[in-house]
Amino acid sequence: MCDYSLQNVKSRAARVGDKLTTRNFGTGTRGFAAPEDPTTAVCILPGTELAFAEEIAVGAAGMSEPRKLAFDTAIFRQVDKDQPCRHHDAIEFPNGEMVLLTLLAEGQAATVLQLPAQPANAKEADEQKRAAYV
């Protein structure tokens, strides 16, 4: 499942090579849309590597101009997994900065470069587990 506010949106798992677009699903958050169906949210596992077509733009709706970051790659992460009803989906940049996925400007193109490796132990499995919703 994707971030909590996308739990009622049609979704599917990400695949290597997917061409995705950041999209507002009208549920209070942004996520990645499937290329074959812009109403389908693509759920990404923590540790997935992404390449963006351009510098990553961060800016919520209504902001005058999105802030451009000098990065075009990122790793998908989940933050604050122990806190329900919060946005958990984030991307981490090469310098270690993290930004919530919902804060990315809409319409950015990204490609799934690599999915995370299969976990080798319980700690790695826990890191890849998405936030639970009750």
Phi and psi restraints in degrees (value plus and minus 20) as a CYANA .aco file:
   2 CYS   PHI    -101.5   -61.5
   2 CYS   PSI    -190.6  -150.6
   3 ASP   PHI     -72.6   -32.6
   3 ASP   PSI     135.4   175.4
   4 TYR   PHI     -74.2   -34.2
   4 TYR   PSI     -55.0   -15.0
   5 SER   PHI     -99.2   -59.2
   5 SER   PSI     -21.5    18.5
   6 LEU   PHI    -128.1   -88.1
   6 LEU   PSI      -8.5    31.5
   7 GLN   PHI     -85.2   -45.2
   7 GLN   PSI     -41.4    -1.4
   8 ASN   PHI    -124.0   -84.0
   8 ASN   PSI      -7.7    32.3
   9 VAL   PHI    -120.8   -80.8
   9 VAL   PSI     121.4   161.4
  10 LYS   PHI     -77.2   -37.2
  10 LYS   PSI     116.5   156.5
  11 SER   PHI    -165.1  -125.1
  11 SER   PSI     145.9   185.9
  12 ARG   PHI    -170.2  -130.2
  12 ARG   PSI     144.8   184.8
  13 ALA   PHI     -98.8   -58.8
  13 ALA   PSI     129.0   169.0
  14 ALA   PHI     -91.6   -51.6
  14 ALA   PSI     131.4   171.4
  15 ARG   PHI    -149.0  -109.0
  15 ARG   PSI     130.5   170.5
  16 VAL   PHI     -77.9   -37.9
  16 VAL   PSI     113.8   153.8
  17 GLY   PHI      71.8   111.8
  17 GLY   PSI     -29.9    10.1
  18 ASP   PHI     -75.8   -35.8
  18 ASP   PSI     115.4   155.4
  19 LYS   PHI    -119.9   -79.9
  19 LYS   PSI      94.3   134.3
  20 LEU   PHI    -135.6   -95.6
  20 LEU   PSI     143.2   183.2
  21 THR   PHI    -155.4  -115.4
  21 THR   PSI     116.6   156.6
  22 THR   PHI     -89.6   -49.6
  22 THR   PSI     116.3   156.3
  23 ARG   PHI    -166.4  -126.4
  23 ARG   PSI     124.8   164.8
  24 ASN   PHI    -107.8   -67.8
  24 ASN   PSI      98.3   138.3
  25 PHE   PHI    -110.3   -70.3
  25 PHE   PSI     -15.5    24.5
  26 GLY   PHI      52.6    92.6
  26 GLY   PSI       2.7    42.7
  27 THR   PHI    -138.3   -98.3
  27 THR   PSI     -11.8    28.2
  28 GLY   PHI      79.0   119.0
  28 GLY   PSI     -13.5    26.5
  29 THR   PHI    -172.3  -132.3
  29 THR   PSI     144.5   184.5
  30 ARG   PHI    -127.8   -87.8
  30 ARG   PSI     136.9   176.9
  31 GLY   PHI    -174.7  -134.7
  31 GLY   PSI    -186.4  -146.4
  32 PHE   PHI    -118.6   -78.6
  32 PHE   PSI     115.3   155.3
  33 ALA   PHI    -119.8   -79.8
  33 ALA   PSI     129.4   169.4
  34 ALA   PHI     -94.9   -54.9
  34 ALA   PSI     123.0   163.0
  35 PRO   PHI     -87.1   -47.1
  35 PRO   PSI     -53.6   -13.6
  36 GLU   PHI    -100.8   -60.8
  36 GLU   PSI     -34.2     5.8
  37 ASP   PHI    -178.1  -138.1
  37 ASP   PSI      83.5   123.5
  38 PRO   PHI     -85.7   -45.7
  38 PRO   PSI     -26.7    13.3
  39 THR   PHI    -113.1   -73.1
  39 THR   PSI     -21.5    18.5
  40 THR   PHI    -118.9   -78.9
  40 THR   PSI     103.7   143.7
  41 ALA   PHI    -101.2   -61.2
  41 ALA   PSI     118.1   158.1
  42 VAL   PHI    -122.7   -82.7
  42 VAL   PSI      98.6   138.6
  43 CYS   PHI    -110.1   -70.1
  43 CYS   PSI     110.9   150.9
  44 ILE   PHI    -135.2   -95.2
  44 ILE   PSI     116.6   156.6
  45 LEU   PHI     -97.7   -57.7
  45 LEU   PSI     124.0   164.0
  46 PRO   PHI     -76.1   -36.1
  46 PRO   PSI     115.1   155.1
  47 GLY   PHI      80.2   120.2
  47 GLY   PSI     -27.1    12.9
  48 THR   PHI     -89.7   -49.7
  48 THR   PSI     114.8   154.8
  49 GLU   PHI    -114.7   -74.7
  49 GLU   PSI     114.4   154.4
  50 LEU   PHI    -144.4  -104.4
  50 LEU   PSI     125.0   165.0
  51 ALA   PHI    -140.1  -100.1
  51 ALA   PSI     107.5   147.5
  52 PHE   PHI    -115.1   -75.1
  52 PHE   PSI     128.7   168.7
  53 ALA   PHI     -88.3   -48.3
  53 ALA   PSI     -46.6    -6.6
  54 GLU   PHI    -160.1  -120.1
  54 GLU   PSI     156.3   196.3
  55 GLU   PHI     -73.4   -33.4
  55 GLU   PSI     122.9   162.9
  56 ILE   PHI     -94.3   -54.3
  56 ILE   PSI     110.8   150.8
  57 ALA   PHI    -127.6   -87.6
  57 ALA   PSI     108.3   148.3
  58 VAL   PHI    -133.8   -93.8
  58 VAL   PSI     108.4   148.4
  59 GLY   PHI     153.5   193.5
  59 GLY   PSI     105.5   145.5
  60 ALA   PHI     -95.0   -55.0
  60 ALA   PSI     140.3   180.3
  61 ALA   PHI     -76.0   -36.0
  61 ALA   PSI     119.8   159.8
  62 GLY   PHI      72.3   112.3
  62 GLY   PSI     -33.0     7.0
  63 MET   PHI     -95.1   -55.1
  63 MET   PSI     128.5   168.5
  64 SER   PHI     -84.5   -44.5
  64 SER   PSI     -72.7   -32.7
  65 GLU   PHI    -161.7  -121.7
  65 GLU   PSI     106.4   146.4
  66 PRO   PHI     -82.3   -42.3
  66 PRO   PSI     128.4   168.4
  67 ARG   PHI    -101.9   -61.9
  67 ARG   PSI     106.2   146.2
  68 LYS   PHI    -111.1   -71.1
  68 LYS   PSI     113.2   153.2
  69 LEU   PHI    -124.7   -84.7
  69 LEU   PSI     125.6   165.6
  70 ALA   PHI    -100.3   -60.3
  70 ALA   PSI      17.6    57.6
  71 PHE   PHI    -149.3  -109.3
  71 PHE   PSI     128.2   168.2
  72 ASP   PHI    -147.3  -107.3
  72 ASP   PSI     -10.2    29.8
  73 THR   PHI    -149.9  -109.9
  73 THR   PSI     134.4   174.4
  74 ALA   PHI    -180.4  -140.4
  74 ALA   PSI     143.4   183.4
  75 ILE   PHI    -136.3   -96.3
  75 ILE   PSI     112.7   152.7
  76 PHE   PHI     -94.4   -54.4
  76 PHE   PSI     114.2   154.2
  77 ARG   PHI    -153.8  -113.8
  77 ARG   PSI     149.3   189.3
  78 GLN   PHI    -144.6  -104.6
  78 GLN   PSI     117.7   157.7
  79 VAL   PHI    -142.2  -102.2
  79 VAL   PSI     137.2   177.2
  80 ASP   PHI      31.0    71.0
  80 ASP   PSI      22.2    62.2
  81 LYS   PHI     -84.0   -44.0
  81 LYS   PSI     -40.6    -0.6
  82 ASP   PHI    -104.5   -64.5
  82 ASP   PSI     -21.1    18.9
  83 GLN   PHI    -133.6   -93.6
  83 GLN   PSI      85.6   125.6
  84 PRO   PHI     -87.6   -47.6
  84 PRO   PSI     142.0   182.0
  85 CYS   PHI      38.6    78.6
  85 CYS   PSI      16.6    56.6
  86 ARG   PHI    -148.8  -108.8
  86 ARG   PSI     139.3   179.3
  87 HIS   PHI     -92.5   -52.5
  87 HIS   PSI     110.7   150.7
  88 HIS   PHI    -131.6   -91.6
  88 HIS   PSI     -47.3    -7.3
  89 ASP   PHI     -92.9   -52.9
  89 ASP   PSI     108.9   148.9
  90 ALA   PHI    -165.5  -125.5
  90 ALA   PSI     143.5   183.5
  91 ILE   PHI    -142.4  -102.4
  91 ILE   PSI     122.8   162.8
  92 GLU   PHI    -129.7   -89.7
  92 GLU   PSI     110.9   150.9
  93 PHE   PHI    -110.6   -70.6
  93 PHE   PSI     145.1   185.1
  94 PRO   PHI     -76.2   -36.2
  94 PRO   PSI     -44.2    -4.2
  95 ASN   PHI    -107.2   -67.2
  95 ASN   PSI     -17.5    22.5
  96 GLY   PHI      74.6   114.6
  96 GLY   PSI     -32.0     8.0
  97 GLU   PHI     -86.7   -46.7
  97 GLU   PSI     121.2   161.2
  98 MET   PHI    -139.8   -99.8
  98 MET   PSI     123.2   163.2
  99 VAL   PHI    -153.0  -113.0
  99 VAL   PSI     115.8   155.8
 100 LEU   PHI     -81.3   -41.3
 100 LEU   PSI     119.3   159.3
 101 LEU   PHI     -78.2   -38.2
 101 LEU   PSI     -56.1   -16.1
 102 THR   PHI     -84.8   -44.8
 102 THR   PSI     -35.4     4.6
 103 LEU   PHI    -111.8   -71.8
 103 LEU   PSI     -25.4    14.6
 104 LEU   PHI     -91.3   -51.3
 104 LEU   PSI     124.1   164.1
 105 ALA   PHI     -83.1   -43.1
 105 ALA   PSI     125.4   165.4
 106 GLU   PHI     -91.4   -51.4
 106 GLU   PSI     127.9   167.9
 107 GLY   PHI      69.1   109.1
 107 GLY   PSI      -9.7    30.3
 108 GLN   PHI    -102.7   -62.7
 108 GLN   PSI     116.7   156.7
 109 ALA   PHI    -113.2   -73.2
 109 ALA   PSI     115.6   155.6
 110 ALA   PHI    -160.0  -120.0
 110 ALA   PSI     132.4   172.4
 111 THR   PHI    -139.3   -99.3
 111 THR   PSI     117.1   157.1
 112 VAL   PHI     -97.7   -57.7
 112 VAL   PSI      92.4   132.4
 113 LEU   PHI    -103.7   -63.7
 113 LEU   PSI     -64.4   -24.4
 114 GLN   PHI    -176.4  -136.4
 114 GLN   PSI     116.0   156.0
 115 LEU   PHI    -106.1   -66.1
 115 LEU   PSI     138.6   178.6
 116 PRO   PHI     -85.7   -45.7
 116 PRO   PSI     131.0   171.0
 117 ALA   PHI     -84.9   -44.9
 117 ALA   PSI     135.2   175.2
 118 GLN   PHI     -80.6   -40.6
 118 GLN   PSI     115.1   155.1
 119 PRO   PHI     -82.8   -42.8
 119 PRO   PSI     118.7   158.7
 120 ALA   PHI    -115.5   -75.5
 120 ALA   PSI     -33.8     6.2
 121 ASN   PHI    -172.9  -132.9
 121 ASN   PSI     157.1   197.1
 122 ALA   PHI     -84.2   -44.2
 122 ALA   PSI     -56.8   -16.8
 123 LYS   PHI     -83.3   -43.3
 123 LYS   PSI     -66.0   -26.0
 124 GLU   PHI     -84.5   -44.5
 124 GLU   PSI     -58.1   -18.1
 125 ALA   PHI     -83.6   -43.6
 125 ALA   PSI     -59.7   -19.7
 126 ASP   PHI     -86.1   -46.1
 126 ASP   PSI     -57.6   -17.6
 127 GLU   PHI     -85.4   -45.4
 127 GLU   PSI     -51.5   -11.5
 128 GLN   PHI    -106.0   -66.0
 128 GLN   PSI     -33.2     6.8
 129 LYS   PHI     -90.9   -50.9
 129 LYS   PSI     113.8   153.8
 130 ARG   PHI     -97.4   -57.4
 130 ARG   PSI     140.0   180.0
 131 ALA   PHI     -78.0   -38.0
 131 ALA   PSI     119.2   159.2
 132 ALA   PHI    -108.5   -68.5
 132 ALA   PSI     128.6   168.6
 133 TYR   PHI    -143.7  -103.7
 133 TYR   PSI     114.4   154.4
